[in-house]
Amino acid sequence: MPTDELITVEEAAIILNVTQYIVRKYINDKQLRAFKIGNGNPNQQGRHWRIKRSDLDAFVEHGSNMPEGK
């Protein structure tokens, strides 16, 4: 798999064997790096988190991929 592949919260949850809620908690707690895509248009169901596969791999390897103190 390419390391720059973007994955969804659902896909990350499957890979980590946790719920989508837990993945979002990791993101909100700044333990897992992610970014939002979309424009928030109600007709497009808002913005959605995406995670780089390389960031998820780093999270799995180290428990977090955010720099200390951030």
N, CA, C and O atoms as a Tripos MOL2 file, in Angstrom:
@<TRIPOS>MOLECULE
protein
  280   279    70     0     0
PROTEIN
NO_CHARGES

@<TRIPOS>ATOM
      1 N           0.8270   -1.1940    0.0000 N.3       1 MET1
      2 CA          0.0000    0.0000    0.0000 C.3       1 MET1
      3 C           0.8690    1.2550    0.0000 C.2       1 MET1
      4 O           1.8680    1.3140    0.7160 O.2       1 MET1
      5 N           0.5000    2.2510   -0.7900 N.am      2 PRO2
      6 CA          1.2540    3.5000   -0.7530 C.3       2 PRO2
      7 C           1.0740    4.1830    0.5980 C.2       2 PRO2
      8 O          -0.0080    4.1330    1.1830 O.2       2 PRO2
      9 N           2.1310    4.8190    1.0920 N.am      3 THR3
     10 CA          2.0410    5.4480    2.4080 C.3       3 THR3
     11 C           1.2370    6.7360    2.3820 C.2       3 THR3
     12 O           0.8420    7.2210    3.4430 O.2       3 THR3
     13 N           0.9760    7.3130    1.2040 N.am      4 ASP4
     14 CA          0.2030    8.5440    1.1380 C.3       4 ASP4
     15 C          -1.2820    8.2900    0.8910 C.2       4 ASP4
     16 O          -2.0410    9.2270    0.6400 O.2       4 ASP4
     17 N          -1.6900    7.0470    0.9600 N.am      5 GLU5
     18 CA         -3.0990    6.6870    0.7960 C.3       5 GLU5
     19 C          -3.9190    7.3530    1.9030 C.2       5 GLU5
     20 O          -3.4910    7.3860    3.0570 O.2       5 GLU5
     21 N          -5.0890    7.8790    1.5580 N.am      6 LEU6
     22 CA         -5.9860    8.4740    2.5460 C.3       6 LEU6
     23 C          -7.0440    7.4580    2.9240 C.2       6 LEU6
     24 O          -7.6320    6.8070    2.0600 O.2       6 LEU6
     25 N          -7.2810    7.3270    4.2120 N.am      7 ILE7
     26 CA         -8.2900    6.3840    4.6710 C.3       7 ILE7
     27 C          -9.3160    7.0970    5.5340 C.2       7 ILE7
     28 O          -9.0420    8.1550    6.1000 O.2       7 ILE7
     29 N         -10.4820    6.5170    5.6270 N.am      8 THR8
     30 CA        -11.5810    7.0820    6.3980 C.3       8 THR8
     31 C         -11.4840    6.6560    7.8570 C.2       8 THR8
     32 O         -10.7010    5.7760    8.2140 O.2       8 THR8
     33 N         -12.2890    7.2950    8.6840 N.am      9 VAL9
     34 CA        -12.3780    6.9000   10.0910 C.3       9 VAL9
     35 C         -12.8500    5.4530   10.1840 C.2       9 VAL9
     36 O         -12.3520    4.6850   11.0060 O.2       9 VAL9
     37 N         -13.8040    5.0850    9.3460 N.am     10 GLU10
     38 CA        -14.3150    3.7120    9.3540 C.3      10 GLU10
     39 C         -13.2070    2.7070    9.0270 C.2      10 GLU10
     40 O         -13.0760    1.6810    9.6940 O.2      10 GLU10
     41 N         -12.4180    3.0080    8.0050 N.am     11 GLU11
     42 CA        -11.3240    2.1080    7.6310 C.3      11 GLU11
     43 C         -10.2720    2.0180    8.7350 C.2      11 GLU11
     44 O          -9.7530    0.9400    9.0220 O.2      11 GLU11
     45 N          -9.9610    3.1640    9.3520 N.am     12 ALA12
     46 CA         -8.9890    3.1690   10.4500 C.3      12 ALA12
     47 C          -9.4960    2.3350   11.6200 C.2      12 ALA12
     48 O          -8.7250    1.6170   12.2560 O.2      12 ALA12
     49 N         -10.7900    2.4310   11.9020 N.am     13 ALA13
     50 CA        -11.3770    1.6480   12.9940 C.3      13 ALA13
     51 C         -11.2330    0.1510   12.7290 C.2      13 ALA13
     52 O         -10.9360   -0.6200   13.6410 O.2      13 ALA13
     53 N         -11.4420   -0.2510   11.4950 N.am     14 ILE14
     54 CA        -11.2970   -1.6680   11.1410 C.3      14 ILE14
     55 C          -9.8460   -2.1060   11.3120 C.2      14 ILE14
     56 O          -9.5760   -3.1640   11.8820 O.2      14 ILE14
     57 N          -8.9180   -1.2990   10.8210 N.am     15 ILE15
     58 CA         -7.4940   -1.6300   10.9240 C.3      15 ILE15
     59 C          -7.0630   -1.7290   12.3860 C.2      15 ILE15
     60 O          -6.3150   -2.6340   12.7560 O.2      15 ILE15
     61 N          -7.5400   -0.7880   13.2220 N.am     16 LEU16
     62 CA         -7.1480   -0.7580   14.6320 C.3      16 LEU16
     63 C          -7.9810   -1.7010   15.5000 C.2      16 LEU16
     64 O          -7.6570   -1.9360   16.6640 O.2      16 LEU16
     65 N          -9.0540   -2.2380   14.9220 N.am     17 ASN17
     66 CA         -9.9730   -3.1090   15.6570 C.3      17 ASN17
     67 C         -10.6030   -2.3820   16.8540 C.2      17 ASN17
     68 O         -10.6880   -2.9170   17.9590 O.2      17 ASN17
     69 N         -11.0430   -1.1420   16.5880 N.am     18 VAL18
     70 CA        -11.7450   -0.3300   17.5780 C.3      18 VAL18
     71 C         -12.9680    0.2810   16.8910 C.2      18 VAL18
     72 O         -13.1710    0.0970   15.6910 O.2      18 VAL18
     73 N         -13.7690    0.9990   17.6520 N.am     19 THR19
     74 CA        -14.9370    1.6610   17.0720 C.3      19 THR19
     75 C         -14.5360    2.9770   16.4020 C.2      19 THR19
     76 O         -13.4580    3.5150   16.6540 O.2      19 THR19
     77 N         -15.4180    3.4770   15.5510 N.am     20 GLN20
     78 CA        -15.1930    4.7780   14.9220 C.3      20 GLN20
     79 C         -15.1360    5.8730   15.9800 C.2      20 GLN20
     80 O         -14.3850    6.8370   15.8370 O.2      20 GLN20
     81 N         -15.9200    5.7310   17.0320 N.am     21 TYR21
     82 CA        -15.8990    6.6960   18.1300 C.3      21 TYR21
     83 C         -14.4910    6.8060   18.7170 C.2      21 TYR21
     84 O         -14.0130    7.9090   18.9800 O.2      21 TYR21
     85 N         -13.8290    5.6690   18.9200 N.am     22 ILE22
     86 CA        -12.4810    5.6600   19.4970 C.3      22 ILE22
     87 C         -11.4920    6.3340   18.5510 C.2      22 ILE22
     88 O         -10.6260    7.0830   19.0000 O.2      22 ILE22
     89 N         -11.6080    6.0800   17.2540 N.am     23 VAL23
     90 CA        -10.7170    6.7340   16.2870 C.3      23 VAL23
     91 C         -10.9130    8.2430   16.3520 C.2      23 VAL23
     92 O          -9.9360    8.9910   16.3660 O.2      23 VAL23
     93 N         -12.1650    8.7000   16.3920 N.am     24 ARG24
     94 CA        -12.4260   10.1420   16.4920 C.3      24 ARG24
     95 C         -11.8810   10.7020   17.8000 C.2      24 ARG24
     96 O         -11.3980   11.8330   17.8340 O.2      24 ARG24
     97 N         -11.9530    9.9260   18.8680 N.am     25 LYS25
     98 CA        -11.3900   10.3600   20.1560 C.3      25 LYS25
     99 C          -9.8770   10.5240   20.0360 C.2      25 LYS25
    100 O          -9.3270   11.5140   20.5200 O.2      25 LYS25
    101 N          -9.2010    9.5760   19.4020 N.am     26 TYR26
    102 CA         -7.7550    9.7050   19.1720 C.3      26 TYR26
    103 C          -7.4530   10.9880   18.3960 C.2      26 TYR26
    104 O          -6.4940   11.6940   18.7040 O.2      26 TYR26
    105 N          -8.2740   11.2820   17.3910 N.am     27 ILE27
    106 CA         -8.0750   12.4900   16.5860 C.3      27 ILE27
    107 C          -8.3090   13.7320   17.4400 C.2      27 ILE27
    108 O          -7.4780   14.6410   17.4550 O.2      27 ILE27
    109 N          -9.4290   13.7760   18.1460 N.am     28 ASN28
    110 CA         -9.7590   14.9470   18.9630 C.3      28 ASN28
    111 C          -8.7760   15.1580   20.1020 C.2      28 ASN28
    112 O          -8.5300   16.2940   20.5090 O.2      28 ASN28
    113 N          -8.2100   14.0730   20.6210 N.am     29 ASP29
    114 CA         -7.2090   14.1590   21.6940 C.3      29 ASP29
    115 C          -5.8080   14.4120   21.1470 C.2      29 ASP29
    116 O          -4.8320   14.4330   21.8980 O.2      29 ASP29
    117 N          -5.7170   14.6030   19.8330 N.am     30 LYS30
    118 CA         -4.4540   14.8760   19.1420 C.3      30 LYS30
    119 C          -3.4350   13.7490   19.3020 C.2      30 LYS30
    120 O          -2.2280   13.9870   19.3420 O.2      30 LYS30
    121 N          -3.9380   12.5310   19.3930 N.am     31 GLN31
    122 CA         -3.0620   11.3620   19.4220 C.3      31 GLN31
    123 C          -2.8400   10.8160   18.0130 C.2      31 GLN31
    124 O          -1.8210   10.1870   17.7310 O.2      31 GLN31
    125 N          -3.8070   11.0660   17.1380 N.am     32 LEU32
    126 CA         -3.7450   10.5820   15.7620 C.3      32 LEU32
    127 C          -3.9330   11.7680   14.8240 C.2      32 LEU32
    128 O          -4.9360   12.4780   14.9080 O.2      32 LEU32
    129 N          -2.9850   11.9810   13.9450 N.am     33 ARG33
    130 CA         -3.0410   13.0990   13.0060 C.3      33 ARG33
    131 C          -4.0750   12.7930   11.9200 C.2      33 ARG33
    132 O          -4.1000   11.6980   11.3580 O.2      33 ARG33
    133 N          -4.9220   13.7790   11.6390 N.am     34 ALA34
    134 CA         -5.9520   13.6430   10.6090 C.3      34 ALA34
    135 C          -6.3370   15.0380   10.1350 C.2      34 ALA34
    136 O          -5.9710   16.0360   10.7560 O.2      34 ALA34
    137 N          -7.0670   15.1010    9.0480 N.am     35 PHE35
    138 CA         -7.5360   16.3870    8.5490 C.3      35 PHE35
    139 C          -8.9180   16.2100    7.9560 C.2      35 PHE35
    140 O          -9.3260   15.1070    7.5920 O.2      35 PHE35
    141 N          -9.6310   17.3300    7.8680 N.am     36 LYS36
    142 CA        -10.9940   17.2930    7.3410 C.3      36 LYS36
    143 C         -11.0050   17.6850    5.8740 C.2      36 LYS36
    144 O         -10.2570   18.5590    5.4360 O.2      36 LYS36
    145 N         -11.8700   17.0170    5.1320 N.am     37 ILE37
    146 CA        -12.0810   17.3680    3.7320 C.3      37 ILE37
    147 C         -13.5480   17.7360    3.5590 C.2      37 ILE37
    148 O         -14.3860   17.3890    4.3920 O.2      37 ILE37
    149 N         -13.8460   18.4270    2.4930 N.am     38 GLY38
    150 CA        -15.2210   18.8490    2.2350 C.3      38 GLY38
    151 C         -15.4060   20.2990    2.6200 C.2      38 GLY38
    152 O         -14.5260   20.9190    3.2180 O.2      38 GLY38
    153 N         -16.5590   20.8290    2.2710 N.am     39 ASN39
    154 CA        -16.8000   22.2510    2.4970 C.3      39 ASN39
    155 C         -17.8700   22.5230    3.5430 C.2      39 ASN39
    156 O         -18.2260   23.6790    3.7710 O.2      39 ASN39
    157 N         -18.3830   21.4970    4.1740 N.am     40 GLY40
    158 CA        -19.4100   21.7030    5.1800 C.3      40 GLY40
    159 C         -20.7830   21.9690    4.6050 C.2      40 GLY40
    160 O         -21.7010   22.3210    5.3450 O.2      40 GLY40
    161 N         -20.9480   21.8100    3.3000 N.am     41 ASN41
    162 CA        -22.2250   22.0200    2.6420 C.3      41 ASN41
    163 C         -23.2240   20.9740    3.1440 C.2      41 ASN41
    164 O         -22.9650   19.7760    3.0260 O.2      41 ASN41
    165 N         -24.3610   21.4080    3.7030 N.am     42 PRO42
    166 CA        -25.3380   20.4400    4.2250 C.3      42 PRO42
    167 C         -25.8010   19.4250    3.1830 C.2      42 PRO42
    168 O         -26.1610   18.3010    3.5330 O.2      42 PRO42
    169 N         -25.7930   19.8110    1.9070 N.am     43 ASN43
    170 CA        -26.2010   18.8840    0.8520 C.3      43 ASN43
    171 C         -25.1580   17.8060    0.6000 C.2      43 ASN43
    172 O         -25.4520   16.7960   -0.0390 O.2      43 ASN43
    173 N         -23.9400   18.0130    1.0980 N.am     44 GLN44
    174 CA        -22.8660   17.0370    0.9240 C.3      44 GLN44
    175 C         -22.5260   16.3500    2.2470 C.2      44 GLN44
    176 O         -21.4690   15.7300    2.3680 O.2      44 GLN44
    177 N         -23.4040   16.4540    3.2260 N.am     45 GLN45
    178 CA        -23.2510   15.8280    4.5350 C.3      45 GLN45
    179 C         -22.0190   16.3200    5.2860 C.2      45 GLN45
    180 O         -21.4260   15.5600    6.0520 O.2      45 GLN45
    181 N         -21.6230   17.5680    5.0850 N.am     46 GLY46
    182 CA        -20.5650   18.1650    5.8830 C.3      46 GLY46
    183 C         -19.1660   17.6930    5.5580 C.2      46 GLY46
    184 O         -18.8980   17.1220    4.5010 O.2      46 GLY46
    185 N         -18.2800   17.9520    6.5110 N.am     47 ARG47
    186 CA        -16.8660   17.6190    6.3400 C.3      47 ARG47
    187 C         -16.5650   16.2680    6.9690 C.2      47 ARG47
    188 O         -17.2430   15.8350    7.9010 O.2      47 ARG47
    189 N         -15.5490   15.6180    6.4500 N.am     48 HIS48
    190 CA        -15.2060   14.2750    6.9110 C.3      48 HIS48
    191 C         -13.7140   14.1830    7.1970 C.2      48 HIS48
    192 O         -12.9000   14.7780    6.4910 O.2      48 HIS48
    193 N         -13.3620   13.4320    8.2380 N.am     49 TRP49
    194 CA        -11.9620   13.1990    8.5730 C.3      49 TRP49
    195 C         -11.3240   12.2400    7.5790 C.2      49 TRP49
    196 O         -11.9570   11.2910    7.1180 O.2      49 TRP49
    197 N         -10.0550   12.5020    7.2540 N.am     50 ARG50
    198 CA         -9.2320   11.5800    6.4840 C.3      50 ARG50
    199 C          -7.8900   11.4550    7.1990 C.2      50 ARG50
    200 O          -7.3910   12.4090    7.7950 O.2      50 ARG50
    201 N          -7.3300   10.2750    7.1240 N.am     51 ILE51
    202 CA         -6.0800    9.9570    7.8060 C.3      51 ILE51
    203 C          -5.1130    9.4100    6.7650 C.2      51 ILE51
    204 O          -5.4700    8.5290    5.9840 O.2      51 ILE51
    205 N          -3.8930    9.9300    6.7550 N.am     52 LYS52
    206 CA         -2.8750    9.3580    5.8710 C.3      52 LYS52
    207 C          -2.4980    7.9870    6.4120 C.2      52 LYS52
    208 O          -2.3500    7.7980    7.6190 O.2      52 LYS52
    209 N          -2.3470    7.0410    5.5070 N.am     53 ARG53
    210 CA         -1.9770    5.6840    5.9270 C.3      53 ARG53
    211 C          -0.6530    5.7000    6.6980 C.2      53 ARG53
    212 O          -0.4920    4.9580    7.6660 O.2      53 ARG53
    213 N           0.2850    6.5350    6.2770 N.am     54 SER54
    214 CA          1.5740    6.6180    6.9700 C.3      54 SER54
    215 C           1.3960    7.1240    8.4010 C.2      54 SER54
    216 O           2.1160    6.6900    9.3000 O.2      54 SER54
    217 N           0.4350    8.0470    8.6290 N.am     55 ASP55
    218 CA          0.1650    8.5270    9.9880 C.3      55 ASP55
    219 C          -0.4700    7.4320   10.8380 C.2      55 ASP55
    220 O          -0.1630    7.3070   12.0230 O.2      55 ASP55
    221 N          -1.3510    6.6440   10.2360 N.am     56 LEU56
    222 CA         -1.9540    5.5380   10.9780 C.3      56 LEU56
    223 C          -0.8920    4.4920   11.3230 C.2      56 LEU56
    224 O          -0.8800    3.9610   12.4330 O.2      56 LEU56
    225 N          -0.0100    4.1980   10.3790 N.am     57 ASP57
    226 CA          1.0680    3.2430   10.6390 C.3      57 ASP57
    227 C           1.9670    3.7300   11.7770 C.2      57 ASP57
    228 O           2.3710    2.9400   12.6310 O.2      57 ASP57
    229 N           2.2820    5.0360   11.7900 N.am     58 ALA58
    230 CA          3.1010    5.6010   12.8670 C.3      58 ALA58
    231 C           2.3690    5.5180   14.1980 C.2      58 ALA58
    232 O           2.9790    5.2390   15.2300 O.2      58 ALA58
    233 N           1.0670    5.7590   14.1780 N.am     59 PHE59
    234 CA          0.2640    5.6570   15.3960 C.3      59 PHE59
    235 C           0.3180    4.2360   15.9450 C.2      59 PHE59
    236 O           0.4910    4.0380   17.1480 O.2      59 PHE59
    237 N           0.1710    3.2580   15.0750 N.am     60 VAL60
    238 CA          0.2120    1.8520   15.4940 C.3      60 VAL60
    239 C           1.5840    1.5180   16.0760 C.2      60 VAL60
    240 O           1.6860    0.8320   17.0930 O.2      60 VAL60
    241 N           2.6230    2.0040   15.4290 N.am     61 GLU61
    242 CA          3.9810    1.6780   15.8580 C.3      61 GLU61
    243 C           4.3690    2.3630   17.1670 C.2      61 GLU61
    244 O           5.0320    1.7610   18.0110 O.2      61 GLU61
    245 N           3.9580    3.6160   17.3360 N.am     62 HIS62
    246 CA          4.4160    4.4070   18.4790 C.3      62 HIS62
    247 C           3.3210    4.7740   19.4750 C.2      62 HIS62
    248 O           3.6190    5.3380   20.5280 O.2      62 HIS62
    249 N           2.0850    4.4710   19.1740 N.am     63 GLY63
    250 CA          0.9880    4.8190   20.0750 C.3      63 GLY63
    251 C           0.4600    6.2190   19.8640 C.2      63 GLY63
    252 O          -0.6390    6.5370   20.3190 O.2      63 GLY63
    253 N           1.2170    7.0670   19.1830 N.am     64 SER64
    254 CA          0.7980    8.4180   18.8560 C.3      64 SER64
    255 C           1.7320    8.9260   17.7780 C.2      64 SER64
    256 O           2.8930    8.5220   17.7200 O.2      64 SER64
    257 N           1.2410    9.8010   16.9270 N.am     65 ASN65
    258 CA          2.1240   10.3660   15.9100 C.3      65 ASN65
    259 C           2.1740   11.8770   15.9850 C.2      65 ASN65
    260 O           2.5580   12.5400   15.0220 O.2      65 ASN65
    261 N           1.7840   12.4270   17.1330 N.am     66 MET66
    262 CA          1.8340   13.8620   17.3130 C.3      66 MET66
    263 C           3.0780   14.2110   18.1150 C.2      66 MET66
    264 O           3.4480   13.4810   19.0340 O.2      66 MET66
    265 N           3.7300   15.3250   17.7760 N.am     67 PRO67
    266 CA          4.9150   15.7380   18.5310 C.3      67 PRO67
    267 C           4.5720   16.0090   19.9860 C.2      67 PRO67
    268 O           3.4590   16.4350   20.2950 O.2      67 PRO67
    269 N           5.5140   15.7670   20.8740 N.am     68 GLU68
    270 CA          5.3120   16.0340   22.2990 C.3      68 GLU68
    271 C           4.9830   17.5070   22.5060 C.2      68 GLU68
    272 O           5.5210   18.3780   21.8220 O.2      68 GLU68
    273 N           4.0910   17.7740   23.4620 N.am     69 GLY69
    274 CA          3.7480   19.1420   23.8040 C.3      69 GLY69
    275 C           2.7350   19.7860   22.8900 C.2      69 GLY69
    276 O           2.4640   20.9790   23.0250 O.2      69 GLY69
    277 N           2.1680   19.0420   21.9680 N.am     70 LYS70
    278 CA          1.1600   19.6140   21.0620 C.3      70 LYS70
    279 C          -0.1840   19.0050   21.3270 C.2      70 LYS70
    280 O          -1.1620   19.3560   20.6680 O.2      70 LYS70
@<TRIPOS>BOND
     1     1     2 1
     2     2     3 1
     3     3     4 2
     4     3     5 am
     5     5     6 1
     6     6     7 1
     7     7     8 2
     8     7     9 am
     9     9    10 1
    10    10    11 1
    11    11    12 2
    12    11    13 am
    13    13    14 1
    14    14    15 1
    15    15    16 2
    16    15    17 am
    17    17    18 1
    18    18    19 1
    19    19    20 2
    20    19    21 am
    21    21    22 1
    22    22    23 1
    23    23    24 2
    24    23    25 am
    25    25    26 1
    26    26    27 1
    27    27    28 2
    28    27    29 am
    29    29    30 1
    30    30    31 1
    31    31    32 2
    32    31    33 am
    33    33    34 1
    34    34    35 1
    35    35    36 2
    36    35    37 am
    37    37    38 1
    38    38    39 1
    39    39    40 2
    40    39    41 am
    41    41    42 1
    42    42    43 1
    43    43    44 2
    44    43    45 am
    45    45    46 1
    46    46    47 1
    47    47    48 2
    48    47    49 am
    49    49    50 1
    50    50    51 1
    51    51    52 2
    52    51    53 am
    53    53    54 1
    54    54    55 1
    55    55    56 2
    56    55    57 am
    57    57    58 1
    58    58    59 1
    59    59    60 2
    60    59    61 am
    61    61    62 1
    62    62    63 1
    63    63    64 2
    64    63    65 am
    65    65    66 1
    66    66    67 1
    67    67    68 2
    68    67    69 am
    69    69    70 1
    70    70    71 1
    71    71    72 2
    72    71    73 am
    73    73    74 1
    74    74    75 1
    75    75    76 2
    76    75    77 am
    77    77    78 1
    78    78    79 1
    79    79    80 2
    80    79    81 am
    81    81    82 1
    82    82    83 1
    83    83    84 2
    84    83    85 am
    85    85    86 1
    86    86    87 1
    87    87    88 2
    88    87    89 am
    89    89    90 1
    90    90    91 1
    91    91    92 2
    92    91    93 am
    93    93    94 1
    94    94    95 1
    95    95    96 2
    96    95    97 am
    97    97    98 1
    98    98    99 1
    99    99   100 2
   100    99   101 am
   101   101   102 1
   102   102   103 1
   103   103   104 2
   104   103   105 am
   105   105   106 1
   106   106   107 1
   107   107   108 2
   108   107   109 am
   109   109   110 1
   110   110   111 1
   111   111   112 2
   112   111   113 am
   113   113   114 1
   114   114   115 1
   115   115   116 2
   116   115   117 am
   117   117   118 1
   118   118   119 1
   119   119   120 2
   120   119   121 am
   121   121   122 1
   122   122   123 1
   123   123   124 2
   124   123   125 am
   125   125   126 1
   126   126   127 1
   127   127   128 2
   128   127   129 am
   129   129   130 1
   130   130   131 1
   131   131   132 2
   132   131   133 am
   133   133   134 1
   134   134   135 1
   135   135   136 2
   136   135   137 am
   137   137   138 1
   138   138   139 1
   139   139   140 2
   140   139   141 am
   141   141   142 1
   142   142   143 1
   143   143   144 2
   144   143   145 am
   145   145   146 1
   146   146   147 1
   147   147   148 2
   148   147   149 am
   149   149   150 1
   150   150   151 1
   151   151   152 2
   152   151   153 am
   153   153   154 1
   154   154   155 1
   155   155   156 2
   156   155   157 am
   157   157   158 1
   158   158   159 1
   159   159   160 2
   160   159   161 am
   161   161   162 1
   162   162   163 1
   163   163   164 2
   164   163   165 am
   165   165   166 1
   166   166   167 1
   167   167   168 2
   168   167   169 am
   169   169   170 1
   170   170   171 1
   171   171   172 2
   172   171   173 am
   173   173   174 1
   174   174   175 1
   175   175   176 2
   176   175   177 am
   177   177   178 1
   178   178   179 1
   179   179   180 2
   180   179   181 am
   181   181   182 1
   182   182   183 1
   183   183   184 2
   184   183   185 am
   185   185   186 1
   186   186   187 1
   187   187   188 2
   188   187   189 am
   189   189   190 1
   190   190   191 1
   191   191   192 2
   192   191   193 am
   193   193   194 1
   194   194   195 1
   195   195   196 2
   196   195   197 am
   197   197   198 1
   198   198   199 1
   199   199   200 2
   200   199   201 am
   201   201   202 1
   202   202   203 1
   203   203   204 2
   204   203   205 am
   205   205   206 1
   206   206   207 1
   207   207   208 2
   208   207   209 am
   209   209   210 1
   210   210   211 1
   211   211   212 2
   212   211   213 am
   213   213   214 1
   214   214   215 1
   215   215   216 2
   216   215   217 am
   217   217   218 1
   218   218   219 1
   219   219   220 2
   220   219   221 am
   221   221   222 1
   222   222   223 1
   223   223   224 2
   224   223   225 am
   225   225   226 1
   226   226   227 1
   227   227   228 2
   228   227   229 am
   229   229   230 1
   230   230   231 1
   231   231   232 2
   232   231   233 am
   233   233   234 1
   234   234   235 1
   235   235   236 2
   236   235   237 am
   237   237   238 1
   238   238   239 1
   239   239   240 2
   240   239   241 am
   241   241   242 1
   242   242   243 1
   243   243   244 2
   244   243   245 am
   245   245   246 1
   246   246   247 1
   247   247   248 2
   248   247   249 am
   249   249   250 1
   250   250   251 1
   251   251   252 2
   252   251   253 am
   253   253   254 1
   254   254   255 1
   255   255   256 2
   256   255   257 am
   257   257   258 1
   258   258   259 1
   259   259   260 2
   260   259   261 am
   261   261   262 1
   262   262   263 1
   263   263   264 2
   264   263   265 am
   265   265   266 1
   266   266   267 1
   267   267   268 2
   268   267   269 am
   269   269   270 1
   270   270   271 1
   271   271   272 2
   272   271   273 am
   273   273   274 1
   274   274   275 1
   275   275   276 2
   276   275   277 am
   277   277   278 1
   278   278   279 1
   279   279   280 2
@<TRIPOS>SUBSTRUCTURE
     1 MET1         2 RESIDUE 1 A MET
     2 PRO2         6 RESIDUE 1 A PRO
     3 THR3        10 RESIDUE 1 A THR
     4 ASP4        14 RESIDUE 1 A ASP
     5 GLU5        18 RESIDUE 1 A GLU
     6 LEU6        22 RESIDUE 1 A LEU
     7 ILE7        26 RESIDUE 1 A ILE
     8 THR8        30 RESIDUE 1 A THR
     9 VAL9        34 RESIDUE 1 A VAL
    10 GLU10       38 RESIDUE 1 A GLU
    11 GLU11       42 RESIDUE 1 A GLU
    12 ALA12       46 RESIDUE 1 A ALA
    13 ALA13       50 RESIDUE 1 A ALA
    14 ILE14       54 RESIDUE 1 A ILE
    15 ILE15       58 RESIDUE 1 A ILE
    16 LEU16       62 RESIDUE 1 A LEU
    17 ASN17       66 RESIDUE 1 A ASN
    18 VAL18       70 RESIDUE 1 A VAL
    19 THR19       74 RESIDUE 1 A THR
    20 GLN20       78 RESIDUE 1 A GLN
    21 TYR21       82 RESIDUE 1 A TYR
    22 ILE22       86 RESIDUE 1 A ILE
    23 VAL23       90 RESIDUE 1 A VAL
    24 ARG24       94 RESIDUE 1 A ARG
    25 LYS25       98 RESIDUE 1 A LYS
    26 TYR26      102 RESIDUE 1 A TYR
    27 ILE27      106 RESIDUE 1 A ILE
    28 ASN28      110 RESIDUE 1 A ASN
    29 ASP29      114 RESIDUE 1 A ASP
    30 LYS30      118 RESIDUE 1 A LYS
    31 GLN31      122 RESIDUE 1 A GLN
    32 LEU32      126 RESIDUE 1 A LEU
    33 ARG33      130 RESIDUE 1 A ARG
    34 ALA34      134 RESIDUE 1 A ALA
    35 PHE35      138 RESIDUE 1 A PHE
    36 LYS36      142 RESIDUE 1 A LYS
    37 ILE37      146 RESIDUE 1 A ILE
    38 GLY38      150 RESIDUE 1 A GLY
    39 ASN39      154 RESIDUE 1 A ASN
    40 GLY40      158 RESIDUE 1 A GLY
    41 ASN41      162 RESIDUE 1 A ASN
    42 PRO42      166 RESIDUE 1 A PRO
    43 ASN43      170 RESIDUE 1 A ASN
    44 GLN44      174 RESIDUE 1 A GLN
    45 GLN45      178 RESIDUE 1 A GLN
    46 GLY46      182 RESIDUE 1 A GLY
    47 ARG47      186 RESIDUE 1 A ARG
    48 HIS48      190 RESIDUE 1 A HIS
    49 TRP49      194 RESIDUE 1 A TRP
    50 ARG50      198 RESIDUE 1 A ARG
    51 ILE51      202 RESIDUE 1 A ILE
    52 LYS52      206 RESIDUE 1 A LYS
    53 ARG53      210 RESIDUE 1 A ARG
    54 SER54      214 RESIDUE 1 A SER
    55 ASP55      218 RESIDUE 1 A ASP
    56 LEU56      222 RESIDUE 1 A LEU
    57 ASP57      226 RESIDUE 1 A ASP
    58 ALA58      230 RESIDUE 1 A ALA
    59 PHE59      234 RESIDUE 1 A PHE
    60 VAL60      238 RESIDUE 1 A VAL
    61 GLU61      242 RESIDUE 1 A GLU
    62 HIS62      246 RESIDUE 1 A HIS
    63 GLY63      250 RESIDUE 1 A GLY
    64 SER64      254 RESIDUE 1 A SER
    65 ASN65      258 RESIDUE 1 A ASN
    66 MET66      262 RESIDUE 1 A MET
    67 PRO67      266 RESIDUE 1 A PRO
    68 GLU68      270 RESIDUE 1 A GLU
    69 GLY69      274 RESIDUE 1 A GLY
    70 LYS70      278 RESIDUE 1 A LYS
